[in-house]
């Protein structure tokens, strides 16, 4: 009996030692130290969104169990730093983080409308009380801030109440829509005095250029009740009715880059009728791509192999009532991207880089989706409290974002990797 008691003592004693060893391991040896030095010194340090103590010297020292964590450093007026870190038991992660000031938002011009990309690093817009056409560009200075590079007058003050302006691929001409009248503006841009504008059609909805500039396409809706897609030469001298669209009201038209397909998106009062249609230019066939309604717009992306489309949504937590999805060119493989954005506030460059206005933490912000690698980044800049974006543009080299907002045209620096 005594021998058995000793055995029990040794067994329980051994278990106690193991338990103590495990406790020591988990409490001490399985923990690591995160040692962060920040600038500015009043920056906040968060690990897995939990705030850490930062002393007056800008140093944060904390211990955590081994594993993977999200480190974030933020301060008012600076670009936040975010990184994934791996902490090993008994190890120390040390890093000095010098936050970068937010890029400034530079005003290029005021009281403008209809801003759109024009060339590699230019934006065209109606200014001078919306009566004349201008182009402007920005450049990035040594402090990584955007500043005005040039502003040029393109036309005399000849415009009034313009609803739509669509430049030809070579930028020598523009389709100008005022109400339901369609005008052709010939810039003769080396001689501003001899520029010419002429009315070429009436009862017109959306109007677009063929990618090779050989013709135009427009929606024709006279008072007789006809609803047709028209192809014509640039002076509309030989209009041809291509397909009847009797159940569509003022649809959006979008030609793909090779000229063989046109997206057609109705804007009917009954939103359930607003689906995505695609017209085959060569076979002259109209096909329905969506089996649902409430479509607001659609655009070609990814070398015209996919379609980005926008549908109406009613999320009470988000003021943006439009969500973004993607599908194949034949309407298959529909996928919701879990992005809330409006089409007219979405810019697509090279078919893969997509800028859009989103809503995060109670305010509007600009996000960038690189569809080629499915990565998402946030564009940080010194943004006004009230900031209503009309549209976005990105310079071809990807260094400057142009923003039409609050009735003004702005520019700010952009980089894929802020740190």
KARAVEN-V89578 format. One record per residue. N is the residue number from 1. RES is the residue in three letters. SS is DSSP state (H for helix, E for strand, - for the rest). PSI is psi in whole degrees, 0 to 359 (999 if undefined). NEAR is the number of other C-alpha atoms within 8 Angstrom. Layout:
BEGIN
n->N res->RES ss->SS psi->PSI near->NEAR
n->N res->RES ss->SS psi->PSI near->NEAR
END
This chain:
BEGIN
n->1 res->UNK ss->- psi->319 near->4
n->2 res->UNK ss->H psi->319 near->5
n->3 res->UNK ss->H psi->318 near->6
n->4 res->UNK ss->H psi->323 near->7
n->5 res->UNK ss->H psi->319 near->8
n->6 res->UNK ss->H psi->321 near->8
n->7 res->UNK ss->H psi->316 near->8
n->8 res->UNK ss->H psi->320 near->8
n->9 res->UNK ss->H psi->314 near->8
n->10 res->UNK ss->H psi->321 near->8
n->11 res->UNK ss->H psi->309 near->8
n->12 res->UNK ss->H psi->324 near->8
n->13 res->UNK ss->H psi->319 near->8
n->14 res->UNK ss->H psi->320 near->8
n->15 res->UNK ss->H psi->321 near->8
n->16 res->UNK ss->H psi->318 near->8
n->17 res->UNK ss->H psi->318 near->8
n->18 res->UNK ss->H psi->317 near->8
n->19 res->UNK ss->H psi->315 near->8
n->20 res->UNK ss->H psi->318 near->8
n->21 res->UNK ss->H psi->318 near->8
n->22 res->UNK ss->H psi->319 near->8
n->23 res->UNK ss->H psi->317 near->8
n->24 res->UNK ss->H psi->318 near->9
n->25 res->UNK ss->H psi->311 near->9
n->26 res->UNK ss->H psi->328 near->10
n->27 res->UNK ss->H psi->333 near->8
n->28 res->UNK ss->H psi->298 near->9
n->29 res->UNK ss->H psi->333 near->10
n->30 res->UNK ss->- psi->6 near->12
n->31 res->UNK ss->E psi->155 near->15
n->32 res->UNK ss->E psi->169 near->16
n->33 res->UNK ss->E psi->133 near->13
n->34 res->UNK ss->E psi->115 near->13
n->35 res->UNK ss->E psi->106 near->12
n->36 res->UNK ss->E psi->133 near->11
n->37 res->UNK ss->E psi->127 near->10
n->38 res->UNK ss->E psi->152 near->13
n->39 res->UNK ss->E psi->125 near->10
n->40 res->UNK ss->- psi->161 near->9
n->41 res->UNK ss->- psi->342 near->9
n->42 res->UNK ss->- psi->14 near->9
n->43 res->UNK ss->- psi->152 near->12
n->44 res->UNK ss->E psi->140 near->10
n->45 res->UNK ss->E psi->126 near->13
n->46 res->UNK ss->E psi->136 near->11
n->47 res->UNK ss->E psi->117 near->11
n->48 res->UNK ss->- psi->47 near->8
n->49 res->UNK ss->- psi->7 near->8
n->50 res->UNK ss->E psi->121 near->6
n->51 res->UNK ss->E psi->140 near->8
n->52 res->UNK ss->- psi->159 near->10
n->53 res->UNK ss->- psi->131 near->8
n->54 res->UNK ss->- psi->124 near->13
n->55 res->UNK ss->- psi->180 near->7
n->56 res->UNK ss->- psi->345 near->7
n->57 res->UNK ss->- psi->3 near->6
n->58 res->UNK ss->- psi->28 near->13
n->59 res->UNK ss->E psi->132 near->12
n->60 res->UNK ss->E psi->124 near->13
n->61 res->UNK ss->E psi->122 near->10
n->62 res->UNK ss->E psi->156 near->9
n->63 res->UNK ss->E psi->145 near->8
n->64 res->UNK ss->E psi->153 near->9
n->65 res->UNK ss->E psi->150 near->11
n->66 res->UNK ss->- psi->142 near->11
n->67 res->UNK ss->E psi->190 near->7
n->68 res->UNK ss->E psi->139 near->8
n->69 res->UNK ss->E psi->159 near->10
n->70 res->UNK ss->E psi->118 near->11
n->71 res->UNK ss->E psi->131 near->14
n->72 res->UNK ss->E psi->134 near->13
n->73 res->UNK ss->E psi->130 near->14
n->74 res->UNK ss->E psi->153 near->12
n->75 res->UNK ss->- psi->149 near->11
n->76 res->UNK ss->- psi->131 near->4
n->77 res->UNK ss->- psi->6 near->7
n->78 res->UNK ss->E psi->157 near->10
n->79 res->UNK ss->- psi->125 near->13
n->80 res->UNK ss->- psi->149 near->9
n->81 res->UNK ss->E psi->129 near->11
n->82 res->UNK ss->E psi->135 near->8
n->83 res->UNK ss->E psi->151 near->7
n->84 res->UNK ss->E psi->129 near->8
n->85 res->UNK ss->E psi->152 near->8
n->86 res->UNK ss->E psi->122 near->8
n->87 res->UNK ss->E psi->127 near->16
n->88 res->UNK ss->- psi->148 near->12
n->89 res->UNK ss->- psi->128 near->11
n->90 res->UNK ss->- psi->357 near->10
n->91 res->UNK ss->- psi->174 near->9
n->92 res->UNK ss->E psi->129 near->10
n->93 res->UNK ss->E psi->120 near->9
n->94 res->UNK ss->E psi->133 near->7
n->95 res->UNK ss->E psi->139 near->7
n->96 res->UNK ss->E psi->126 near->7
n->97 res->UNK ss->E psi->115 near->10
n->98 res->UNK ss->E psi->101 near->7
n->99 res->UNK ss->- psi->145 near->13
n->100 res->UNK ss->- psi->139 near->6
n->101 res->UNK ss->E psi->147 near->7
n->102 res->UNK ss->- psi->134 near->10
n->103 res->UNK ss->- psi->143 near->12
n->104 res->UNK ss->- psi->153 near->11
n->105 res->UNK ss->- psi->111 near->11
n->106 res->UNK ss->E psi->129 near->10
n->107 res->UNK ss->E psi->120 near->9
n->108 res->UNK ss->E psi->322 near->12
n->109 res->UNK ss->E psi->160 near->9
n->110 res->UNK ss->- psi->159 near->9
n->111 res->UNK ss->- psi->59 near->10
n->112 res->UNK ss->- psi->161 near->15
n->113 res->UNK ss->E psi->165 near->11
n->114 res->UNK ss->E psi->42 near->8
n->115 res->UNK ss->E psi->139 near->12
n->116 res->UNK ss->E psi->156 near->8
n->117 res->UNK ss->E psi->139 near->11
n->118 res->UNK ss->- psi->98 near->10
n->119 res->UNK ss->- psi->185 near->6
n->120 res->UNK ss->- psi->318 near->8
n->121 res->UNK ss->- psi->45 near->11
n->122 res->UNK ss->- psi->153 near->12
n->123 res->UNK ss->E psi->133 near->13
n->124 res->UNK ss->E psi->146 near->12
n->125 res->UNK ss->E psi->161 near->12
n->126 res->UNK ss->E psi->122 near->14
n->127 res->UNK ss->E psi->201 near->14
n->128 res->UNK ss->- psi->58 near->9
n->129 res->UNK ss->- psi->33 near->8
n->130 res->UNK ss->- psi->28 near->12
n->131 res->UNK ss->- psi->343 near->12
n->132 res->UNK ss->E psi->154 near->15
n->133 res->UNK ss->E psi->134 near->14
n->134 res->UNK ss->E psi->160 near->13
n->135 res->UNK ss->E psi->148 near->13
n->136 res->UNK ss->E psi->161 near->13
n->137 res->UNK ss->E psi->160 near->11
n->138 res->UNK ss->E psi->166 near->14
n->139 res->UNK ss->E psi->162 near->9
n->140 res->UNK ss->E psi->126 near->12
n->141 res->UNK ss->- psi->185 near->8
n->142 res->UNK ss->- psi->342 near->5
n->143 res->UNK ss->- psi->14 near->5
n->144 res->UNK ss->- psi->37 near->8
n->145 res->UNK ss->- psi->145 near->11
n->146 res->UNK ss->E psi->142 near->16
n->147 res->UNK ss->E psi->158 near->11
n->148 res->UNK ss->E psi->131 near->11
n->149 res->UNK ss->E psi->314 near->8
n->150 res->UNK ss->E psi->152 near->7
n->151 res->UNK ss->E psi->127 near->9
n->152 res->UNK ss->E psi->142 near->7
n->153 res->UNK ss->E psi->129 near->9
n->154 res->UNK ss->- psi->330 near->11
n->155 res->UNK ss->- psi->162 near->11
n->156 res->UNK ss->- psi->177 near->9
n->157 res->UNK ss->- psi->79 near->8
n->158 res->UNK ss->- psi->355 near->7
n->159 res->UNK ss->- psi->153 near->8
n->160 res->UNK ss->- psi->130 near->6
n->161 res->UNK ss->- psi->40 near->6
n->162 res->UNK ss->- psi->131 near->10
n->163 res->UNK ss->- psi->328 near->8
n->164 res->UNK ss->E psi->139 near->9
n->165 res->UNK ss->E psi->125 near->10
n->166 res->UNK ss->E psi->108 near->10
n->167 res->UNK ss->E psi->146 near->10
n->168 res->UNK ss->- psi->160 near->11
n->169 res->UNK ss->- psi->327 near->8
n->170 res->UNK ss->- psi->1 near->7
n->171 res->UNK ss->- psi->14 near->8
n->172 res->UNK ss->- psi->340 near->10
n->173 res->UNK ss->E psi->165 near->11
n->174 res->UNK ss->E psi->139 near->12
n->175 res->UNK ss->E psi->123 near->15
n->176 res->UNK ss->E psi->122 near->13
n->177 res->UNK ss->E psi->123 near->12
n->178 res->UNK ss->E psi->110 near->11
n->179 res->UNK ss->- psi->236 near->7
n->180 res->UNK ss->- psi->10 near->9
n->181 res->UNK ss->E psi->139 near->12
n->182 res->UNK ss->E psi->122 near->13
n->183 res->UNK ss->E psi->154 near->13
n->184 res->UNK ss->E psi->122 near->14
n->185 res->UNK ss->E psi->124 near->12
n->186 res->UNK ss->E psi->112 near->10
n->187 res->UNK ss->- psi->324 near->11
n->188 res->UNK ss->- psi->55 near->10
n->189 res->UNK ss->- psi->351 near->8
n->190 res->UNK ss->- psi->0 near->4
n->191 res->UNK ss->- psi->87 near->7
n->192 res->UNK ss->H psi->334 near->11
n->193 res->UNK ss->H psi->327 near->4
n->194 res->UNK ss->H psi->16 near->6
n->195 res->UNK ss->- psi->152 near->12
n->196 res->UNK ss->E psi->140 near->8
n->197 res->UNK ss->E psi->133 near->8
n->198 res->UNK ss->E psi->143 near->7
n->199 res->UNK ss->E psi->130 near->8
n->200 res->UNK ss->E psi->346 near->10
n->201 res->UNK ss->E psi->159 near->9
n->202 res->UNK ss->- psi->168 near->8
n->203 res->UNK ss->- psi->43 near->10
n->204 res->UNK ss->E psi->142 near->14
n->205 res->UNK ss->E psi->233 near->11
n->206 res->UNK ss->E psi->145 near->10
n->207 res->UNK ss->E psi->133 near->12
n->208 res->UNK ss->E psi->159 near->12
n->209 res->UNK ss->E psi->144 near->12
n->210 res->UNK ss->- psi->148 near->11
n->211 res->UNK ss->- psi->330 near->11
n->212 res->UNK ss->- psi->5 near->7
n->213 res->UNK ss->- psi->17 near->10
n->214 res->UNK ss->- psi->340 near->8
n->215 res->UNK ss->- psi->175 near->11
n->216 res->UNK ss->E psi->160 near->13
n->217 res->UNK ss->E psi->141 near->12
n->218 res->UNK ss->E psi->158 near->13
n->219 res->UNK ss->E psi->126 near->14
n->220 res->UNK ss->E psi->124 near->12
n->221 res->UNK ss->- psi->75 near->13
n->222 res->UNK ss->- psi->171 near->10
n->223 res->UNK ss->- psi->345 near->6
n->224 res->UNK ss->- psi->345 near->5
n->225 res->UNK ss->- psi->353 near->6
n->226 res->UNK ss->- psi->143 near->10
n->227 res->UNK ss->- psi->108 near->13
n->228 res->UNK ss->E psi->154 near->13
n->229 res->UNK ss->E psi->125 near->13
n->230 res->UNK ss->E psi->136 near->13
n->231 res->UNK ss->E psi->140 near->12
n->232 res->UNK ss->E psi->164 near->13
n->233 res->UNK ss->- psi->176 near->11
n->234 res->UNK ss->- psi->342 near->9
n->235 res->UNK ss->- psi->6 near->7
n->236 res->UNK ss->- psi->34 near->9
n->237 res->UNK ss->- psi->339 near->7
n->238 res->UNK ss->- psi->64 near->6
n->239 res->UNK ss->- psi->142 near->9
n->240 res->UNK ss->E psi->125 near->7
n->241 res->UNK ss->E psi->117 near->9
n->242 res->UNK ss->E psi->314 near->9
n->243 res->UNK ss->E psi->143 near->8
n->244 res->UNK ss->E psi->135 near->9
n->245 res->UNK ss->- psi->65 near->8
n->246 res->UNK ss->- psi->335 near->7
n->247 res->UNK ss->- psi->17 near->5
n->248 res->UNK ss->- psi->141 near->10
n->249 res->UNK ss->- psi->114 near->7
n->250 res->UNK ss->- psi->61 near->11
n->251 res->UNK ss->- psi->155 near->12
n->252 res->UNK ss->E psi->136 near->11
n->253 res->UNK ss->E psi->135 near->12
n->254 res->UNK ss->E psi->116 near->9
n->255 res->UNK ss->E psi->141 near->13
n->256 res->UNK ss->- psi->173 near->12
n->257 res->UNK ss->- psi->338 near->6
n->258 res->UNK ss->- psi->353 near->6
n->259 res->UNK ss->- psi->9 near->11
n->260 res->UNK ss->- psi->354 near->9
n->261 res->UNK ss->E psi->147 near->11
n->262 res->UNK ss->E psi->127 near->13
n->263 res->UNK ss->E psi->138 near->15
n->264 res->UNK ss->E psi->121 near->12
n->265 res->UNK ss->E psi->108 near->15
n->266 res->UNK ss->- psi->157 near->13
n->267 res->UNK ss->- psi->58 near->12
n->268 res->UNK ss->- psi->155 near->10
n->269 res->UNK ss->- psi->320 near->4
n->270 res->UNK ss->- psi->99 near->6
n->271 res->UNK ss->H psi->339 near->10
n->272 res->UNK ss->H psi->340 near->8
n->273 res->UNK ss->H psi->355 near->9
n->274 res->UNK ss->- psi->93 near->14
n->275 res->UNK ss->- psi->177 near->15
n->276 res->UNK ss->E psi->122 near->14
n->277 res->UNK ss->E psi->151 near->12
n->278 res->UNK ss->E psi->134 near->12
n->279 res->UNK ss->E psi->124 near->12
n->280 res->UNK ss->E psi->111 near->11
n->281 res->UNK ss->- psi->321 near->10
n->282 res->UNK ss->- psi->318 near->5
n->283 res->UNK ss->- psi->349 near->5
n->284 res->UNK ss->- psi->48 near->9
n->285 res->UNK ss->E psi->138 near->7
n->286 res->UNK ss->E psi->122 near->8
n->287 res->UNK ss->E psi->147 near->7
n->288 res->UNK ss->E psi->127 near->9
n->289 res->UNK ss->- psi->337 near->10
n->290 res->UNK ss->- psi->140 near->9
n->291 res->UNK ss->- psi->24 near->6
n->292 res->UNK ss->- psi->167 near->7
n->293 res->UNK ss->- psi->203 near->11
n->294 res->UNK ss->- psi->28 near->11
n->295 res->UNK ss->E psi->132 near->15
n->296 res->UNK ss->E psi->327 near->13
n->297 res->UNK ss->E psi->170 near->11
n->298 res->UNK ss->E psi->148 near->13
n->299 res->UNK ss->E psi->146 near->9
n->300 res->UNK ss->E psi->140 near->12
n->301 res->UNK ss->E psi->174 near->12
n->302 res->UNK ss->- psi->58 near->11
n->303 res->UNK ss->- psi->38 near->8
n->304 res->UNK ss->- psi->15 near->11
n->305 res->UNK ss->- psi->344 near->9
n->306 res->UNK ss->E psi->164 near->12
n->307 res->UNK ss->E psi->124 near->13
n->308 res->UNK ss->E psi->125 near->12
n->309 res->UNK ss->E psi->154 near->13
n->310 res->UNK ss->E psi->128 near->15
n->311 res->UNK ss->E psi->151 near->13
n->312 res->UNK ss->E psi->139 near->10
n->313 res->UNK ss->- psi->160 near->7
n->314 res->UNK ss->- psi->78 near->6
n->315 res->UNK ss->- psi->111 near->8
n->316 res->UNK ss->- psi->341 near->5
n->317 res->UNK ss->- psi->354 near->4
n->318 res->UNK ss->- psi->125 near->7
n->319 res->UNK ss->- psi->346 near->7
n->320 res->UNK ss->- psi->112 near->10
n->321 res->UNK ss->- psi->42 near->12
n->322 res->UNK ss->E psi->131 near->13
n->323 res->UNK ss->E psi->156 near->14
n->324 res->UNK ss->E psi->135 near->14
n->325 res->UNK ss->E psi->172 near->14
n->326 res->UNK ss->E psi->149 near->12
n->327 res->UNK ss->E psi->163 near->14
n->328 res->UNK ss->E psi->167 near->11
n->329 res->UNK ss->- psi->341 near->9
n->330 res->UNK ss->- psi->7 near->6
n->331 res->UNK ss->- psi->2 near->9
n->332 res->UNK ss->- psi->170 near->7
n->333 res->UNK ss->- psi->52 near->6
n->334 res->UNK ss->- psi->136 near->9
n->335 res->UNK ss->E psi->127 near->7
n->336 res->UNK ss->E psi->128 near->9
n->337 res->UNK ss->E psi->1 near->7
n->338 res->UNK ss->E psi->41 near->7
n->339 res->UNK ss->E psi->133 near->9
n->340 res->UNK ss->E psi->117 near->11
n->341 res->UNK ss->- psi->151 near->15
n->342 res->UNK ss->- psi->147 near->13
n->343 res->UNK ss->H psi->318 near->9
n->344 res->UNK ss->H psi->354 near->7
n->345 res->UNK ss->H psi->22 near->12
n->346 res->UNK ss->E psi->129 near->13
n->347 res->UNK ss->E psi->135 near->12
n->348 res->UNK ss->E psi->126 near->10
n->349 res->UNK ss->E psi->130 near->9
n->350 res->UNK ss->- psi->25 near->7
n->351 res->UNK ss->- psi->357 near->11
n->352 res->UNK ss->- psi->328 near->12
n->353 res->UNK ss->E psi->120 near->12
n->354 res->UNK ss->E psi->120 near->13
n->355 res->UNK ss->E psi->137 near->13
n->356 res->UNK ss->E psi->154 near->13
n->357 res->UNK ss->E psi->131 near->13
n->358 res->UNK ss->E psi->185 near->12
n->359 res->UNK ss->E psi->112 near->12
n->360 res->UNK ss->E psi->134 near->7
n->361 res->UNK ss->- psi->42 near->4
n->362 res->UNK ss->- psi->8 near->5
n->363 res->UNK ss->E psi->160 near->6
n->364 res->UNK ss->E psi->145 near->9
n->365 res->UNK ss->E psi->165 near->11
n->366 res->UNK ss->E psi->128 near->11
n->367 res->UNK ss->E psi->155 near->12
n->368 res->UNK ss->E psi->121 near->12
n->369 res->UNK ss->E psi->120 near->12
n->370 res->UNK ss->E psi->100 near->11
n->371 res->UNK ss->- psi->334 near->10
n->372 res->UNK ss->- psi->326 near->7
n->373 res->UNK ss->- psi->10 near->5
n->374 res->UNK ss->- psi->32 near->7
n->375 res->UNK ss->E psi->149 near->7
n->376 res->UNK ss->E psi->130 near->8
n->377 res->UNK ss->E psi->158 near->8
n->378 res->UNK ss->E psi->136 near->8
n->379 res->UNK ss->E psi->118 near->9
n->380 res->UNK ss->- psi->134 near->9
n->381 res->UNK ss->- psi->166 near->10
n->382 res->UNK ss->- psi->95 near->9
n->383 res->UNK ss->- psi->137 near->7
n->384 res->UNK ss->- psi->158 near->5
n->385 res->UNK ss->- psi->314 near->4
n->386 res->UNK ss->- psi->116 near->4
n->387 res->UNK ss->- psi->93 near->9
n->388 res->UNK ss->- psi->107 near->6
n->389 res->UNK ss->E psi->134 near->11
n->390 res->UNK ss->E psi->313 near->10
n->391 res->UNK ss->E psi->166 near->12
n->392 res->UNK ss->E psi->149 near->14
n->393 res->UNK ss->E psi->151 near->11
n->394 res->UNK ss->E psi->132 near->12
n->395 res->UNK ss->- psi->153 near->12
n->396 res->UNK ss->- psi->328 near->8
n->397 res->UNK ss->- psi->355 near->6
n->398 res->UNK ss->- psi->22 near->9
n->399 res->UNK ss->- psi->343 near->11
n->400 res->UNK ss->E psi->133 near->14
n->401 res->UNK ss->E psi->128 near->13
n->402 res->UNK ss->E psi->135 near->13
n->403 res->UNK ss->E psi->123 near->12
n->404 res->UNK ss->E psi->115 near->14
n->405 res->UNK ss->E psi->150 near->12
n->406 res->UNK ss->- psi->26 near->8
n->407 res->UNK ss->- psi->4 near->9
n->408 res->UNK ss->E psi->168 near->13
n->409 res->UNK ss->E psi->126 near->14
n->410 res->UNK ss->E psi->165 near->13
n->411 res->UNK ss->E psi->148 near->15
n->412 res->UNK ss->E psi->157 near->14
n->413 res->UNK ss->E psi->148 near->13
n->414 res->UNK ss->- psi->139 near->9
n->415 res->UNK ss->- psi->140 near->7
n->416 res->UNK ss->- psi->319 near->5
n->417 res->UNK ss->- psi->103 near->4
n->418 res->UNK ss->- psi->338 near->5
n->419 res->UNK ss->- psi->999 near->3
END
